[in-house]
Amino acid sequence: MRSAEEKKKEPLERTGGGMNARKDRNIGDALRRVYSDAVDEQVPDDLLNLLRKLD
């Protein structure tokens, strides 16, 4: 069994594109959409009120 440090030192495998590259791109697109949606959400008023009390 190898440690995590030993695994980090190994060269990364190349997949050659194709299906794996398409899946990676789809996952990346989905993550960007979720992040964008989260950033665009409004902060609830009760949370804003709590934050104002910290001043």
C-alpha positions as CSV (number, residue, x, y, z in Angstrom):
1,M,0.0,0.0,0.0
2,R,1.4,3.4,-1.0
3,S,0.9,6.6,1.0
4,A,-0.9,9.7,-0.4
5,E,2.5,11.4,-0.8
6,E,3.9,8.6,-2.9
7,K,0.8,8.7,-5.1
8,K,1.2,12.4,-5.7
9,K,4.7,11.8,-7.1
10,E,3.5,9.4,-9.7
11,P,2.9,10.9,-13.2
12,L,-0.7,11.4,-14.2
13,E,-2.2,9.0,-16.7
14,R,-3.3,10.4,-20.1
15,T,-6.7,9.3,-21.1
16,G,-6.3,10.2,-24.8
17,G,-9.5,12.3,-24.7
18,G,-12.7,10.8,-26.1
19,M,-15.4,9.7,-23.6
20,N,-13.4,10.7,-20.5
21,A,-12.7,14.2,-21.8
22,R,-16.4,14.6,-22.6
23,K,-17.5,13.4,-19.1
24,D,-15.0,15.8,-17.5
25,R,-16.3,18.7,-19.6
26,N,-19.9,17.8,-18.6
27,I,-19.0,17.7,-15.0
28,G,-17.1,21.0,-15.2
29,D,-20.1,22.6,-16.9
30,A,-22.4,21.3,-14.2
31,L,-20.2,22.6,-11.4
32,R,-19.9,26.0,-13.1
33,R,-23.8,26.2,-13.3
34,V,-24.2,25.2,-9.6
35,Y,-21.6,27.7,-8.5
36,S,-23.2,30.5,-10.6
37,D,-26.6,29.7,-9.2
38,A,-25.2,29.8,-5.6
39,V,-23.5,33.1,-6.2
40,D,-26.6,34.6,-7.7
41,E,-28.8,33.6,-4.7
42,Q,-30.0,36.4,-2.4
43,V,-28.9,36.3,1.2
44,P,-31.9,35.8,3.5
45,D,-32.9,38.9,5.5
46,D,-32.6,37.1,8.9
47,L,-29.0,36.2,8.1
48,L,-28.3,39.8,7.0
49,N,-29.7,41.0,10.3
50,L,-27.5,38.6,12.3
51,L,-24.4,39.8,10.3
52,R,-25.3,43.5,11.0
53,K,-25.4,42.7,14.8
54,L,-21.7,41.7,14.5
55,D,-20.6,45.2,13.8
